[in-house]
């Protein structure tokens, strides 16, 4: 009888332990699935927490309309280039040439206007076409010749960068000359205020570049989620062979992704002129690294097929919040790089953990 009672107690304890284990596993699994279905949730939480922390430390100095809109102005270029990078990474690729395409496009806009005396509107169109062509070449080499995206875009980065310096002869077109003769080139830097008083004081200051970045990201978010082309992009990143078997034109879609990414980078080049005021062949050299940083922190998987372009925007804003917050605290700039490095590694670790939900 004693042995039978002991076995019953042991069996009951084991059942309770198993139930507890199942509940624990189910809770963790539900979190994984929630984050897998809404990949922008993690960067959004990190963004809100970072704003809250710096807001407590800096109080009104950080929560002013000037400071918050300054963050948007600082991340506008990274956000636009990050949008291009997001499209590519969603297909499980990568584009290391985005920064070079951006700068070359801006140089063409400036040189066509001032060296050849072409109408500024036509010069801008030529710069946009240059970006699209560079992206199209990347797409052809990757989709048709089956070359690795990393190698192709690394080579294109070097080629475009060299072309940029050879063509421009390392000449910088000054802000004053642009302002007097071709102010349209600086359009993305035009500022306007919302909520200012009659004397023009206070309120939030926005630029055309910020508005363009937000509009672009909203447009791409809609296209990726609500159109067949967007679903094809995700399908290719998830499994290109299965996408091909299901009727997706993988090669055509890949080429279009890289061409559109190049066009977006050309718009970033136009925005770069507005941001710095001049046309400089040496500007924006870190845009490729900064865009990848925004994408990774924003929760877009480097393995492709999962992520949200809104998450990329949150990732860019996180970097902007840390940069401005630490600067206002008077901290060494190296702390910014240290914390961003931690965020990058943490984001990849979270991505790997979330991916287990899909397996």
PLY file of the C-alpha trace (Angstrom):
ply
format ascii 1.0
element vertex 359
property float x
property float y
property float z
element edge 358
property int vertex1
property int vertex2
end_header
0.00 0.00 0.00
2.82 2.39 0.89
4.57 1.73 -2.42
1.32 2.29 -4.33
0.68 5.57 -2.48
4.27 6.71 -3.19
3.87 5.96 -6.91
0.58 7.91 -7.04
2.18 10.94 -5.34
5.19 10.75 -7.65
2.97 10.46 -10.70
0.86 13.45 -9.56
4.00 15.52 -8.95
5.38 14.61 -12.36
2.13 15.62 -14.02
2.19 18.99 -12.24
5.81 19.52 -13.24
5.00 18.64 -16.83
2.03 21.01 -16.82
4.22 23.82 -15.45
6.85 23.12 -18.10
4.25 23.14 -20.86
2.82 26.43 -19.60
6.29 27.97 -19.44
7.15 26.75 -22.94
3.80 27.94 -24.24
4.32 31.42 -22.77
7.80 31.78 -24.29
6.56 30.38 -27.59
3.68 32.86 -27.67
6.13 35.73 -27.21
8.27 34.37 -30.05
5.27 34.11 -32.35
4.06 37.60 -31.41
7.48 39.10 -32.17
7.73 37.00 -35.34
4.39 38.36 -36.58
5.17 41.96 -35.56
8.94 42.40 -36.05
8.76 46.17 -35.52
7.58 45.67 -31.93
11.04 45.17 -30.40
12.67 48.30 -31.92
9.54 50.30 -31.04
9.83 49.24 -27.39
13.57 50.05 -27.37
12.86 53.44 -28.96
10.21 54.34 -26.38
12.44 53.18 -23.51
15.42 55.18 -24.78
13.26 58.30 -25.20
11.93 57.80 -21.67
15.41 57.35 -20.15
16.91 60.40 -21.85
13.74 62.36 -21.09
14.17 61.63 -17.38
17.88 62.48 -17.45
17.53 65.65 -19.51
13.92 66.63 -18.79
12.72 69.63 -20.87
16.06 69.87 -22.65
15.31 66.60 -24.47
11.51 66.77 -24.70
11.51 70.13 -26.47
10.02 70.31 -29.96
13.39 71.53 -31.25
15.29 68.49 -29.92
12.78 65.89 -31.11
12.50 67.34 -34.61
16.29 67.69 -34.74
16.49 63.91 -34.36
14.25 63.52 -37.39
16.42 65.88 -39.41
19.57 63.98 -38.44
18.19 60.57 -39.43
16.47 61.68 -42.66
19.36 60.60 -44.93
19.90 57.32 -43.07
16.16 56.66 -43.17
15.95 57.13 -46.94
19.03 54.99 -47.64
17.81 52.49 -45.03
14.57 52.14 -46.98
16.59 51.09 -50.02
18.69 48.72 -47.93
15.55 47.21 -46.38
14.17 46.17 -49.77
17.42 44.42 -50.61
17.85 42.67 -47.25
14.26 41.43 -47.32
15.29 39.38 -50.37
18.19 37.91 -48.29
20.67 40.12 -50.13
22.76 43.10 -49.11
23.85 46.27 -50.88
27.19 47.77 -49.89
27.06 50.29 -52.74
24.13 52.38 -51.46
26.33 55.16 -50.07
28.43 55.38 -53.22
25.31 55.49 -55.43
23.90 58.27 -53.26
27.05 60.42 -53.53
27.57 59.83 -57.27
23.95 60.79 -57.96
24.37 64.04 -56.01
27.63 64.79 -57.85
25.95 64.27 -61.24
23.11 66.60 -60.26
25.59 69.29 -59.29
28.11 68.84 -62.12
25.45 68.65 -64.85
24.06 71.93 -63.56
27.28 73.88 -63.06
29.81 72.25 -65.40
27.54 71.83 -68.44
24.99 74.56 -67.70
22.01 72.21 -68.03
18.65 73.14 -66.48
18.62 72.07 -62.84
15.43 70.03 -63.33
17.08 67.99 -66.10
20.25 67.55 -64.04
18.20 66.17 -61.15
16.48 63.71 -63.47
19.90 62.58 -64.76
21.07 62.02 -61.18
17.97 59.96 -60.40
18.46 57.94 -63.59
22.10 57.31 -62.64
21.04 55.81 -59.31
18.45 53.57 -60.95
20.95 52.37 -63.57
23.56 51.52 -60.93
20.97 49.52 -59.02
19.81 47.84 -62.23
23.37 46.70 -62.97
23.58 45.24 -59.47
20.32 43.39 -60.08
21.45 41.97 -63.43
24.71 40.65 -61.96
22.94 39.09 -58.97
19.75 37.76 -60.58
20.98 36.74 -64.05
24.64 35.82 -63.46
23.90 34.42 -59.97
26.80 36.28 -58.35
26.73 36.73 -54.55
25.14 40.08 -53.55
27.91 40.82 -51.06
30.66 40.46 -53.68
28.75 42.28 -56.43
27.85 45.30 -54.32
31.30 45.42 -52.73
32.81 45.62 -56.20
30.24 48.17 -57.35
30.96 50.25 -54.26
34.61 50.49 -55.31
33.77 51.15 -58.97
31.17 53.83 -58.24
33.36 55.47 -55.61
36.29 55.67 -58.03
34.01 56.97 -60.79
32.73 59.60 -58.40
36.20 60.98 -57.63
37.47 60.71 -61.22
34.43 62.45 -62.69
34.13 65.18 -60.06
37.90 65.75 -59.91
37.34 66.02 -56.16
35.61 69.37 -56.72
33.11 70.65 -54.18
30.32 72.92 -55.38
29.81 75.52 -52.69
26.56 76.15 -50.90
26.51 79.82 -51.88
26.76 79.02 -55.60
23.93 76.51 -55.34
21.75 78.89 -53.39
22.22 81.67 -55.93
21.97 79.67 -59.16
20.27 76.31 -58.51
18.35 76.45 -55.25
16.16 73.52 -56.32
19.12 71.24 -55.54
18.72 72.24 -51.90
14.98 71.58 -51.85
15.16 68.74 -49.32
16.82 71.11 -46.88
14.06 73.72 -47.01
12.63 74.24 -43.52
9.20 75.14 -42.24
7.77 75.46 -38.74
4.62 74.08 -37.17
3.21 75.62 -34.00
5.44 78.71 -33.93
4.18 81.97 -32.47
3.66 85.17 -34.46
7.31 86.13 -34.03
8.39 82.76 -35.43
9.65 81.46 -32.09
9.14 77.97 -30.72
7.29 75.21 -32.53
8.61 72.20 -34.37
10.97 72.64 -37.31
10.66 70.19 -40.18
12.49 69.88 -43.48
11.26 68.65 -46.84
13.72 65.77 -46.44
12.01 64.61 -43.25
8.57 64.73 -44.89
9.93 62.82 -47.91
11.47 60.14 -45.67
8.20 59.59 -43.79
6.14 59.55 -46.99
8.57 57.12 -48.66
8.54 54.70 -45.74
4.74 54.79 -45.50
4.47 54.14 -49.25
6.91 51.22 -49.14
5.20 49.78 -46.05
1.91 49.75 -47.97
3.48 48.30 -51.13
5.29 45.52 -49.25
2.19 44.44 -47.35
-0.66 45.12 -49.75
0.65 44.39 -53.27
1.67 41.25 -55.10
5.14 42.68 -55.74
5.67 43.21 -52.02
4.57 39.67 -51.18
6.94 38.38 -53.85
9.82 40.25 -52.19
9.12 38.50 -48.89
8.67 35.14 -50.63
12.04 35.42 -52.37
13.76 36.25 -49.09
12.08 33.33 -47.34
12.77 30.67 -50.00
13.59 31.66 -53.61
13.20 28.12 -54.95
9.74 27.71 -53.43
8.82 31.18 -54.71
9.92 30.17 -58.22
7.80 27.01 -58.06
4.77 29.01 -56.92
4.97 31.23 -59.99
6.99 34.19 -58.72
9.30 35.69 -61.35
12.32 35.69 -59.06
14.86 37.19 -61.49
12.57 39.99 -62.63
11.60 40.84 -59.05
15.21 40.85 -57.84
16.26 43.19 -60.65
13.38 45.52 -59.84
14.33 45.52 -56.14
17.92 46.58 -56.81
16.85 49.15 -59.44
14.30 50.72 -57.07
16.90 50.67 -54.29
19.30 52.55 -56.57
16.60 55.11 -57.40
15.87 55.65 -53.71
19.59 56.16 -53.08
19.60 58.81 -55.81
16.79 60.62 -53.97
18.97 60.32 -50.85
21.73 62.03 -52.85
19.36 64.90 -53.62
18.42 65.03 -49.94
22.12 65.01 -49.02
22.66 68.23 -50.98
19.82 69.81 -49.05
21.21 68.56 -45.75
24.80 69.81 -46.14
24.01 72.64 -48.59
26.83 71.77 -50.99
27.77 69.03 -53.47
30.76 67.17 -52.10
32.21 63.92 -53.51
33.57 63.05 -50.06
30.27 63.26 -48.16
28.09 60.36 -47.01
30.82 57.72 -47.12
29.41 55.83 -44.11
25.84 55.65 -45.43
26.14 51.94 -46.26
27.16 51.03 -42.70
24.59 53.39 -41.16
21.79 51.97 -43.30
22.65 48.38 -42.36
22.77 49.44 -38.71
19.26 50.92 -38.94
17.97 47.81 -40.70
19.47 45.36 -38.18
18.42 47.33 -35.08
15.00 47.73 -36.73
14.41 44.00 -36.60
14.71 43.12 -40.30
16.29 39.69 -40.55
19.58 39.49 -42.42
18.44 36.07 -43.59
15.60 37.69 -45.54
11.86 37.17 -45.65
11.02 38.74 -42.30
10.85 42.30 -41.04
9.09 45.61 -41.39
10.30 48.78 -43.02
8.67 50.70 -40.17
11.05 48.80 -37.89
13.94 50.21 -39.92
12.64 53.72 -39.22
12.49 52.90 -35.51
16.06 51.59 -35.73
17.27 54.81 -37.33
15.45 56.85 -34.69
17.03 54.78 -31.91
20.48 55.71 -33.22
19.38 59.35 -33.48
18.03 59.38 -29.92
21.22 57.85 -28.50
23.42 60.24 -30.49
21.58 63.40 -29.45
20.89 62.24 -25.89
24.50 61.41 -25.13
25.66 64.62 -26.78
23.32 66.67 -24.57
24.62 64.77 -21.54
28.16 65.76 -22.52
29.30 62.14 -22.88
32.19 61.10 -25.09
31.10 60.29 -28.64
32.65 56.83 -28.32
29.85 55.86 -25.91
27.43 56.25 -28.80
29.35 53.74 -30.92
29.67 51.37 -27.96
25.94 51.36 -27.23
25.00 51.08 -30.90
27.37 48.11 -31.20
25.64 46.45 -28.25
22.26 47.12 -29.87
23.38 45.56 -33.16
24.58 42.35 -31.49
21.48 42.26 -29.31
19.21 42.72 -32.34
20.86 39.82 -34.18
20.56 37.62 -31.08
16.86 38.47 -30.75
16.36 37.75 -34.46
17.92 34.31 -34.09
15.71 33.62 -31.07
12.57 34.77 -32.89
13.42 32.66 -35.95
13.03 29.53 -33.79
9.31 30.28 -33.68
9.08 29.74 -37.42
11.00 26.45 -37.36
0 1
1 2
2 3
3 4
4 5
5 6
6 7
7 8
8 9
9 10
10 11
11 12
12 13
13 14
14 15
15 16
16 17
17 18
18 19
19 20
20 21
21 22
22 23
23 24
24 25
25 26
26 27
27 28
28 29
29 30
30 31
31 32
32 33
33 34
34 35
35 36
36 37
37 38
38 39
39 40
40 41
41 42
42 43
43 44
44 45
45 46
46 47
47 48
48 49
49 50
50 51
51 52
52 53
53 54
54 55
55 56
56 57
57 58
58 59
59 60
60 61
61 62
62 63
63 64
64 65
65 66
66 67
67 68
68 69
69 70
70 71
71 72
72 73
73 74
74 75
75 76
76 77
77 78
78 79
79 80
80 81
81 82
82 83
83 84
84 85
85 86
86 87
87 88
88 89
89 90
90 91
91 92
92 93
93 94
94 95
95 96
96 97
97 98
98 99
99 100
100 101
101 102
102 103
103 104
104 105
105 106
106 107
107 108
108 109
109 110
110 111
111 112
112 113
113 114
114 115
115 116
116 117
117 118
118 119
119 120
120 121
121 122
122 123
123 124
124 125
125 126
126 127
127 128
128 129
129 130
130 131
131 132
132 133
133 134
134 135
135 136
136 137
137 138
138 139
139 140
140 141
141 142
142 143
143 144
144 145
145 146
146 147
147 148
148 149
149 150
150 151
151 152
152 153
153 154
154 155
155 156
156 157
157 158
158 159
159 160
160 161
161 162
162 163
163 164
164 165
165 166
166 167
167 168
168 169
169 170
170 171
171 172
172 173
173 174
174 175
175 176
176 177
177 178
178 179
179 180
180 181
181 182
182 183
183 184
184 185
185 186
186 187
187 188
188 189
189 190
190 191
191 192
192 193
193 194
194 195
195 196
196 197
197 198
198 199
199 200
200 201
201 202
202 203
203 204
204 205
205 206
206 207
207 208
208 209
209 210
210 211
211 212
212 213
213 214
214 215
215 216
216 217
217 218
218 219
219 220
220 221
221 222
222 223
223 224
224 225
225 226
226 227
227 228
228 229
229 230
230 231
231 232
232 233
233 234
234 235
235 236
236 237
237 238
238 239
239 240
240 241
241 242
242 243
243 244
244 245
245 246
246 247
247 248
248 249
249 250
250 251
251 252
252 253
253 254
254 255
255 256
256 257
257 258
258 259
259 260
260 261
261 262
262 263
263 264
264 265
265 266
266 267
267 268
268 269
269 270
270 271
271 272
272 273
273 274
274 275
275 276
276 277
277 278
278 279
279 280
280 281
281 282
282 283
283 284
284 285
285 286
286 287
287 288
288 289
289 290
290 291
291 292
292 293
293 294
294 295
295 296
296 297
297 298
298 299
299 300
300 301
301 302
302 303
303 304
304 305
305 306
306 307
307 308
308 309
309 310
310 311
311 312
312 313
313 314
314 315
315 316
316 317
317 318
318 319
319 320
320 321
321 322
322 323
323 324
324 325
325 326
326 327
327 328
328 329
329 330
330 331
331 332
332 333
333 334
334 335
335 336
336 337
337 338
338 339
339 340
340 341
341 342
342 343
343 344
344 345
345 346
346 347
347 348
348 349
349 350
350 351
351 352
352 353
353 354
354 355
355 356
356 357
357 358
